[in-house]
Amino acid sequence: MCGMTTCFAYFVRGQWYQAARVQPAGLLLAVEMLLLLGISLRATVQGVLTVPVRIERSLTILMLANFLMVLLVWLTRLLCC
Protein backbone atom coordinates (compact mmCIF):
# COMPACT_ATOMS: atom_id res chain seq x y z
CA MET A 1 0.00 0.00 0.00
CA CYS A 2 1.28 3.44 -0.86
CA GLY A 3 -0.36 5.50 1.91
CA MET A 4 -1.68 8.34 -0.25
CA THR A 5 -5.26 8.06 1.00
CA THR A 6 -4.12 7.89 4.61
CA CYS A 7 -1.84 10.86 4.01
CA PHE A 8 -4.70 12.94 2.55
CA ALA A 9 -6.93 11.94 5.49
CA TYR A 10 -4.31 13.17 7.96
CA PHE A 11 -3.78 16.33 5.90
CA VAL A 12 -7.43 17.40 5.91
CA ARG A 13 -7.54 16.87 9.68
CA GLY A 14 -4.51 19.14 10.16
CA GLN A 15 -2.23 16.30 11.25
CA TRP A 16 0.61 17.22 8.93
CA TYR A 17 3.37 15.43 10.84
CA GLN A 18 1.49 12.12 10.60
CA ALA A 19 0.77 12.80 6.92
CA ALA A 20 4.47 13.30 6.24
CA ARG A 21 5.36 10.12 8.14
CA VAL A 22 2.88 8.01 6.18
CA GLN A 23 3.69 9.36 2.70
CA PRO A 24 5.88 12.46 2.18
CA ALA A 25 5.01 12.56 -1.52
CA GLY A 26 1.32 12.54 -0.61
CA LEU A 27 1.84 15.56 1.61
CA LEU A 28 3.48 17.37 -1.31
CA LEU A 29 0.53 16.50 -3.55
CA ALA A 30 -1.97 17.59 -0.89
CA VAL A 31 -0.30 20.99 -0.58
CA GLU A 32 -0.28 21.33 -4.37
CA MET A 33 -4.00 20.50 -4.50
CA LEU A 34 -4.70 23.12 -1.84
CA LEU A 35 -2.83 25.72 -3.88
CA LEU A 36 -4.70 24.71 -7.02
CA LEU A 37 -7.97 25.01 -5.14
CA GLY A 38 -7.06 28.58 -4.20
CA ILE A 39 -6.14 29.41 -7.80
CA SER A 40 -9.40 27.87 -9.04
CA LEU A 41 -11.54 29.76 -6.52
CA ARG A 42 -9.80 33.01 -7.40
CA ALA A 43 -10.40 32.39 -11.10
CA THR A 44 -14.06 31.61 -10.42
CA VAL A 45 -14.60 34.80 -8.44
CA GLN A 46 -12.63 37.06 -10.78
CA GLY A 47 -13.80 35.39 -13.97
CA VAL A 48 -10.25 35.14 -15.33
CA LEU A 49 -7.47 32.63 -14.82
CA THR A 50 -4.08 34.17 -14.12
CA VAL A 51 -1.21 31.78 -14.72
CA PRO A 52 2.55 32.18 -14.90
CA VAL A 53 3.90 33.21 -18.28
CA ARG A 54 5.78 29.92 -18.65
CA ILE A 55 3.04 27.57 -17.38
CA GLU A 56 4.34 24.60 -19.40
CA ARG A 57 7.78 24.87 -17.82
CA SER A 58 6.32 25.30 -14.33
CA LEU A 59 4.08 22.24 -14.71
CA THR A 60 6.93 20.17 -16.12
CA ILE A 61 9.14 21.03 -13.15
CA LEU A 62 6.29 20.29 -10.74
CA MET A 63 5.57 16.91 -12.34
CA LEU A 64 9.26 16.02 -12.26
CA ALA A 65 9.51 17.00 -8.59
CA ASN A 66 6.46 14.84 -7.77
CA PHE A 67 7.90 11.88 -9.66
CA LEU A 68 11.27 12.18 -7.96
CA MET A 69 9.66 12.48 -4.53
CA VAL A 70 7.54 9.34 -5.04
CA LEU A 71 10.56 7.47 -6.42
CA LEU A 72 12.71 8.52 -3.47
CA VAL A 73 10.06 7.45 -0.95
CA TRP A 74 9.61 4.04 -2.57
CA LEU A 75 13.33 3.40 -2.93
CA THR A 76 13.82 4.30 0.71
CA ARG A 77 11.04 1.93 1.75
CA LEU A 78 12.35 -0.90 -0.41
CA LEU A 79 15.96 -0.57 0.70
CA CYS A 80 15.34 0.07 4.40
CA CYS A 81 12.78 -2.64 5.10
C-alpha positions in Angstrom: 0.0 0.0 0.0 1.3 3.4 -0.9 -0.4 5.5 1.9 -1.7 8.3 -0.2 -5.3 8.1 1.0 -4.1 7.9 4.6 -1.8 10.9 4.0 -4.7 12.9 2.5 -6.9 11.9 5.5 -4.3 13.2 8.0 -3.8 16.3 5.9 -7.4 17.4 5.9 -7.5 16.9 9.7 -4.5 19.1 10.2 -2.2 16.3 11.2 0.6 17.2 8.9 3.4 15.4 10.8 1.5 12.1 10.6 0.8 12.8 6.9 4.5 13.3 6.2 5.4 10.1 8.1 2.9 8.0 6.2 3.7 9.4 2.7 5.9 12.5 2.2 5.0 12.6 -1.5 1.3 12.5 -0.6 1.8 15.6 1.6 3.5 17.4 -1.3 0.5 16.5 -3.5 -2.0 17.6 -0.9 -0.3 21.0 -0.6 -0.3 21.3 -4.4 -4.0 20.5 -4.5 -4.7 23.1 -1.8 -2.8 25.7 -3.9 -4.7 24.7 -7.0 -8.0 25.0 -5.1 -7.1 28.6 -4.2 -6.1 29.4 -7.8 -9.4 27.9 -9.0 -11.5 29.8 -6.5 -9.8 33.0 -7.4 -10.4 32.4 -11.1 -14.1 31.6 -10.4 -14.6 34.8 -8.4 -12.6 37.1 -10.8 -13.8 35.4 -14.0 -10.3 35.1 -15.3 -7.5 32.6 -14.8 -4.1 34.2 -14.1 -1.2 31.8 -14.7 2.5 32.2 -14.9 3.9 33.2 -18.3 5.8 29.9 -18.6 3.0 27.6 -17.4 4.3 24.6 -19.4 7.8 24.9 -17.8 6.3 25.3 -14.3 4.1 22.2 -14.7 6.9 20.2 -16.1 9.1 21.0 -13.1 6.3 20.3 -10.7 5.6 16.9 -12.3 9.3 16.0 -12.3 9.5 17.0 -8.6 6.5 14.8 -7.8 7.9 11.9 -9.7 11.3 12.2 -8.0 9.7 12.5 -4.5 7.5 9.3 -5.0 10.6 7.5 -6.4 12.7 8.5 -3.5 10.1 7.4 -0.9 9.6 4.0 -2.6 13.3 3.4 -2.9 13.8 4.3 0.7 11.0 1.9 1.7 12.3 -0.9 -0.4 16.0 -0.6 0.7 15.3 0.1 4.4 12.8 -2.6 5.1 
